[in-house]
Amino acid sequence: MGMTQEGPLGRHRTIHGRVVEWLGRRIVSGELSDGSQLPNETELAAQLRVSRGGVREAVKALAAKGLVEARPRLGTRVLPREQWNLMDREVLTWHGQLGKAGFLGDLLELRLMVEPGAARLAAERATPEQLAVLENAYGRMESHAPKLPGAEEEFVAADLAFHLILLRASGNQLIEQLGRLLEASLHHGLEASSHAPGGVAATLPLHHAVLVAVRGHRPVAAFRAMKRLIETTTQAVREMVGE
């Protein structure tokens, strides 16, 4: 199957990746619900225009993520959500792409637990190079904010860079790893929050407050500014989704 050929799977780097994504997104969205049976290998291979081996490898990958269970002679069924590996990078990405309010809320709760502490550590540990990256990211946010929604892609990229460098500047390798793990989901979350009416106007000054506190080596101020930033973002998102 040539990579330019169109089919149910769309475009992806590999055939295996296409099948994993096609099935994974349908499981995460609920289209393939808890306990439902997947079509057998032959049916899926015909439907998706791939080999049975490709389907088999994709099912193994989804099983490793806790999304499905394959049993000989019984077929493959979707597992309950509590058995999913929600911290798997692809599972996180599928959730973020679907933009469900529940997922955004969970992401913001996690950020509220992690990012204020990371900002406090960054105020104590950030290197001059990291501070320069943080300032550059904020400068790009400030530059693109008046051009929204036309400059949404550039603004969200700068916003993402701001938060990722802050996690890295914490000097804690586990916090940095969490940032890399959440990167795709964080991108989708920031994209959603940028759509919230008044959200950017309310949070841009708080980003600046975080920057000033980190640059001034004021850990408590950095913690408080980041906490306020996440809380303000959460409120804007809640109002946008009508909670």
C-alpha positions in Angstrom: 0.0 0.0 0.0 1.6 3.2 -1.1 1.9 6.0 1.4 0.1 8.5 -0.9 -2.9 6.2 -1.3 -6.1 7.3 0.5 -8.1 5.0 2.6 -10.1 4.8 5.9 -6.9 5.3 7.8 -5.8 8.6 6.3 -2.1 9.5 6.3 0.4 8.4 8.9 4.1 7.7 9.1 3.6 3.9 8.9 0.7 1.4 8.2 1.1 0.1 11.7 0.8 3.6 13.2 -2.3 4.3 11.1 -4.1 1.2 12.4 -3.2 1.9 16.0 -4.3 5.5 15.7 -7.6 4.6 13.9 -8.6 2.1 16.5 -7.2 4.0 19.5 -9.1 7.2 18.7 -12.3 5.3 18.4 -11.8 3.6 21.7 -10.9 6.8 23.5 -13.9 8.6 21.9 -16.3 5.9 23.1 -17.3 4.9 19.6 -15.9 1.5 20.5 -17.3 1.3 24.0 -16.1 -0.6 27.1 -16.7 -4.4 26.6 -17.4 -4.1 22.8 -15.8 -6.7 20.5 -13.5 -5.6 17.7 -14.1 -7.2 14.3 -11.8 -10.1 13.7 -8.4 -9.8 11.9 -9.8 -10.7 8.5 -12.6 -8.2 8.7 -10.5 -5.4 10.0 -7.8 -6.0 7.4 -10.3 -5.9 4.6 -12.0 -2.8 6.0 -8.7 -0.9 6.5 -7.0 -2.3 3.4 -4.0 -3.6 5.3 -2.5 -7.1 6.0 -3.8 -9.3 8.8 -0.3 -9.1 10.3 -0.6 -5.3 10.4 -3.9 -5.6 12.3 -2.4 -8.2 14.7 0.6 -5.9 15.5 -1.7 -2.9 16.1 -3.9 -4.9 18.5 -0.7 -5.9 20.4 0.3 -2.2 20.7 -3.2 -1.3 21.9 -3.1 -4.2 24.4 0.2 -2.8 25.8 -1.6 0.5 26.4 -4.3 -1.3 28.3 -7.1 -0.4 25.8 -7.9 -3.9 24.6 -7.5 -7.5 25.6 -7.0 -10.2 22.9 -7.9 -13.8 23.8 -7.5 -16.9 21.5 -10.8 -18.0 20.1 -12.6 -15.2 22.0 -11.4 -12.3 20.0 -10.5 -8.8 21.1 -12.6 -6.6 23.4 -12.2 -3.1 24.6 -11.2 -2.9 28.3 -12.8 -0.6 30.9 -11.3 2.9 31.1 -9.8 2.3 34.6 -7.5 -0.3 33.0 -6.1 2.1 30.3 -2.6 3.5 30.6 -3.8 7.1 30.6 -0.2 8.4 30.9 0.8 6.7 27.6 1.9 9.4 25.2 -0.5 8.3 22.3 -3.5 7.8 24.7 -2.9 11.3 26.0 -2.7 12.7 22.5 -5.9 11.1 21.4 -7.7 12.6 24.5 -6.3 16.0 23.7 -7.3 15.9 20.0 -10.8 15.0 21.0 -10.9 18.0 23.3 -13.4 16.6 25.8 -14.2 18.9 28.7 -13.6 16.1 31.2 -10.1 15.5 29.9 -9.3 19.3 29.8 -10.5 19.5 33.4 -8.3 16.6 34.5 -5.3 18.1 32.7 -5.8 21.5 34.4 -6.0 19.8 37.8 -2.7 18.0 37.1 -1.2 21.2 36.0 -2.3 23.0 39.1 -0.6 20.3 41.2 2.6 20.4 39.3 3.3 23.7 37.6 3.2 26.1 40.7 5.8 23.9 42.4 7.9 23.8 39.2 7.8 27.6 38.9 9.0 27.8 42.5 11.9 25.5 41.8 12.7 27.4 38.5 13.0 30.6 40.5 15.7 28.9 42.5 17.4 26.9 39.8 16.9 28.4 36.3 20.1 28.9 34.3 20.7 32.1 32.3 20.1 30.2 29.1 16.7 28.9 30.4 15.7 32.4 31.5 16.5 33.7 28.0 14.2 31.0 26.5 11.5 31.8 28.9 11.7 35.5 28.1 11.7 34.8 24.4 8.6 32.6 24.7 6.8 35.3 26.6 7.8 37.9 24.1 6.4 35.9 21.3 3.1 35.4 23.2 2.9 39.1 23.8 3.6 39.8 20.1 1.0 37.3 18.8 -1.8 38.0 21.3 -3.2 41.1 19.6 -3.3 39.1 16.3 -5.6 36.4 17.6 -7.4 34.4 16.3 -5.4 34.7 13.1 -2.1 34.0 14.9 -3.4 31.2 17.0 -0.8 28.7 15.9 2.1 31.0 16.7 0.6 32.1 20.0 -0.1 28.5 21.2 3.4 27.4 20.1 4.9 30.2 22.2 2.6 29.4 25.2 3.7 25.8 25.0 7.3 26.7 24.9 6.8 28.9 28.0 5.4 26.1 30.1 7.8 23.4 28.9 10.9 25.5 29.6 9.6 26.3 33.0 9.2 22.6 33.8 12.7 22.0 32.5 14.1 24.9 34.5 12.8 23.2 37.7 15.9 21.1 37.6 13.9 18.1 38.4 14.3 15.4 35.8 10.9 13.7 36.6 9.0 17.0 36.3 10.8 17.6 33.0 9.9 14.1 31.8 6.3 14.8 32.7 6.4 17.9 30.5 7.7 15.9 27.6 5.0 13.2 28.2 2.2 15.8 28.4 3.5 17.9 25.5 0.9 16.9 22.9 -2.0 17.1 25.4 -0.7 20.4 26.8 -0.7 21.8 23.3 -4.3 20.8 22.7 -5.2 22.2 26.2 -3.6 25.5 25.5 -5.2 25.7 22.1 -8.6 25.2 23.7 -8.0 27.7 26.5 -6.9 30.3 23.9 -10.4 30.1 22.5 -12.0 31.0 25.8 -13.5 34.5 25.7 -11.2 36.9 27.6 -8.9 34.0 28.5 -5.8 35.4 26.9 -6.4 38.9 28.1 -6.6 37.6 31.7 -3.7 35.1 31.6 -1.1 37.0 29.6 -0.3 39.4 32.5 -0.1 36.4 34.8 2.5 34.8 32.4 4.5 38.0 32.8 4.1 37.8 36.6 5.6 34.3 36.5 8.4 35.5 34.3 9.3 38.4 36.5 9.2 36.2 39.7 11.4 33.5 38.1 13.8 36.0 36.7 14.0 37.8 40.1 14.6 34.5 41.9 11.5 34.9 44.0 10.2 31.3 44.6 7.1 32.2 46.6 6.0 34.8 44.1 6.6 32.4 41.2 4.5 29.7 42.9 1.6 32.1 43.6 1.7 33.6 40.1 1.6 30.2 38.4 -1.2 29.0 40.7 -3.2 32.1 39.8 -2.5 31.5 36.1 -3.8 27.9 36.2 -6.8 28.9 38.3 -7.7 31.7 35.9 -7.3 29.4 32.9 -9.5 26.8 34.5 -12.2 29.3 35.1 -12.1 30.6 31.5 -12.3 27.0 30.2 -15.2 26.2 32.5 -17.1 29.3 31.3 -16.4 28.3 27.7 -17.8 24.8 28.0 -20.7 26.0 30.1 -20.0 24.3 33.4 
